[in-house]
Structures are given as structure tokens and as C-alpha cells.
Amino acid sequence: MIGNEKVAQLARSIAVKEHYLRYLMPHKHLNAVFGNDWFALKAESFARFFGTPVFLVGQTLIVGVWICLNVYGAAQFDPYPFILLNLAFSLQAAYAAPLILLAQTRQADRDKVHAEADAQHREALALASEQRETQAAQQGEQILQLLQQNTQLTQLVKDLSEHIEGLTREMHAKVIREGE
């Protein structure tokens, strides 16, 4: 039972260590500058939409239709200097700039947290690499010691074999002499 608990604990610790966001977890408690409420999230998504081709093409089409309707007389709600169109662009710019700044600030905060997590990850990798190098050096020293011990044992076996061979020759010579 105790062995199974240790195996389960080891499996959990490995799963936690291998979780790909483990270096971002310490920063999870941080809130974004403008929070994570509905307004902040919608404002950020709207600001991101300003830079898309869909927005640019859509705005160009609307402006083109607006100008065509007012120039060619189909509707005369905004005559030539297009003051209402300028007012719409000014209003859009007045709201777009703060929303874009909000999105950039939130992205900068996320980038900072990711950079810190990457730095921690690199430090952990460097520490693990140093530990592996130290362990490899220790194992290399142990292998050299084992090789020296093996060499000594081999030499001892050789010496003992030679001594046994010498004793065997002496005994053989003694038996042959006694048998004559």
C-alpha cells in the first residue's frame, strides 16, 4: 500500500512538473491593468478588430458608399465638405485611440509575465544542466575508480594464478620425483 502511494505521488509530481504552464502559475494571481471584466475584454477585442483587414475593407466600402450617395445626389444628408463624415471619423478616432492603448497595455503586461516565466524556465534549465554535468562528473570519477579497482583485481588474479601455477609445478615435480 505504501509503495502504491509513493508511485501515485511520484506520478502527480511528474505531471505537475511537466505541465507546460508551470512557470506562469506564480503570476496567475496578477490581474490585468484594466481587470478582466466584460468591458475590458470587449474593449480589447474591439481594439484588436481595428487592425484587421475586415475592418479596413468594411470602413473603406462604407466611406465609398457614403461619398457616392452624397456626391451623385441619391441622398443629400451630408453635402460636399462631408462634415458629418469627418465628425464620424473624429468620434471613431476619439474612442479608437484609448481602446488601442488599453489593448497595448494589457498585451505589454502579458508579455512581461511571459518574459519572466521564460527567464525562470531558462534558469531552471541551466540549473538542471549544471546538476546533470555535476552528476556526470561524479559518475565519471566513480567509473575511473571502478576501472582502477578492476585493474587491481585483475592484477591480483594474475599474481594468484601465477602463484598457483608455480605451486602446481612444484607439486607436480615433487610427485614425479617421489614416483621414480
N, C-alpha and C positions, 0 to 999 in steps of 0.2 A: 504494500500500500504506500509506504514511504517512497519507494522508487518511482511509482507512478506519479506521485505528487511532484517529485523533482523533475521528472520528464515533462509534465504539464507546465510547470513553472518555467523551465528552460524554453519550451516551445513558445510560451507567451512572451518571454523576454526577447527571443529572436524575432517574433512577429512585430513587437514594438520597435526594435532596433531597425528592422527592415522597412518600416513604414516610411514612405517617401516624403511625408511632410513633417518628419520628426524634428527637424531643425526649425520649422516655422511654429511649432506648438508653443514655445515660450512667448511668442509675440501675439498669440491668439487673443489675449486679453485686451490688446490695444484696439481702441475704436478709431474709426476714420475721423478726420478733422471735422467733417460735417455730419458725422453719425451714419448710421445705416438705416435710417428711417425711409419712409416711402418717398418723401420729397427729394432727399439726397440721391437716392438710387435713380429716380426718374430724371432728375436734373442731369445726372452724369450720363445716362443713356441718351438723353436728348442732345447733350453737348457732343457725344460721340457721333450721333447721327449727322451733325452739321458737316462733318468731314467726309461723308460718303458720296460716291458718285450718284446714288439715287437722289439725294438731297440736291446736289448741284444741277443735275439734269432737270429735276422737277421744278426747281426755282427758275431755271432758265426758260422752261416752257411756260410757266405762269407769267413771267415778265413779258415774254414774247406775245402771248395771247393778250395780256393787258394793254400793251402798246398798240397792237394791231386793232383791237376793239376801239381804242380811243383815237387813233390816227385816221382810220378808214371810216369812221362815223357810225359803226354799228351800235355803239353806245358811247355817250359823251359824259361819263361820270368823272373823268379825270383828264381834262384837256392838256394840250401840249407840254407845258413845263412839267407835267406829271408830279404835281405836288403831293398828291395822295400816295403815289408810288414811293416817292422819296421819304414821306412820313413812315410808310410801312417798313422801308429798309432801315431807317433810323431806329424804329421801335425794335426791329429784329436785332440790330447791332447792339442796342442797349441791353437786351436780355442775353444775347449770344455770348458776349464777352465775359460776363461774370460766370455763366454756366461753363464755358470753356475753361476758365481759370479754376473753377471748382473741380472739374474733371481732372485737370492737370495736377492740382494739389493732392487729390485723392490718389492719383497714379504715382506721384512722387513718394507719397507715404508708403504705398505698396512696394515700390521699387526699393526704398530704403530698408524695409523689413526683409525683403528677399535678398538684398545685398548682405545684410547682417547674417541671415541664415546661411547664405553661401560661404561667408567668411568662417562661420562656426564649422560648417561642413568641411571646408578645406583644412582648418586647424585639426579637426578630428581625424581626417585622413592622414595628415602629416604625423600626428601623434601615433596613430596605428602603424604607419610605415616605420617610424622610429622604433616602436616596440617590436615589430617584426624583424627589423635589422638587428636589434639587440638580441632577440631570441635566436636568430640565425647565427650570430657570432658566438653565442653561448653553446649552441648545438655544434658549431664547427669546432670549438675548443673541446667539447666532450668527445667528438668523433676522433680528434687527434689524440686525446688521452686513451681512448679505447684502442686506437691503432697502435700506440706505443705499448699498451698492456698486451695486445695481441702479439706484437713483435717479441716482447719479453717472454710471453708464454711459449711462443714458437721456438725461441732460442732455448728455453728451459727444456722443452720436449726434445729438441735436437740433442742437447747435452745429455739428458737422461737416456735417450735412445743409444747414443754413442757409449755411454757408461754401461748400459745393459748389454750392448754388443760386445764390449770388452770383457765383461764378466762372463758372457756366454762363451766366448773364445777360450777364456781361461778354464772354465768348467769343461769344455769340450776337450781341451788339451790335457787336462787332468784325467778325464775319463779315458782317453785314448792311452795315456801313459800307464794307468793302472790296469788296463785291459791287456797290455802286452806282456 
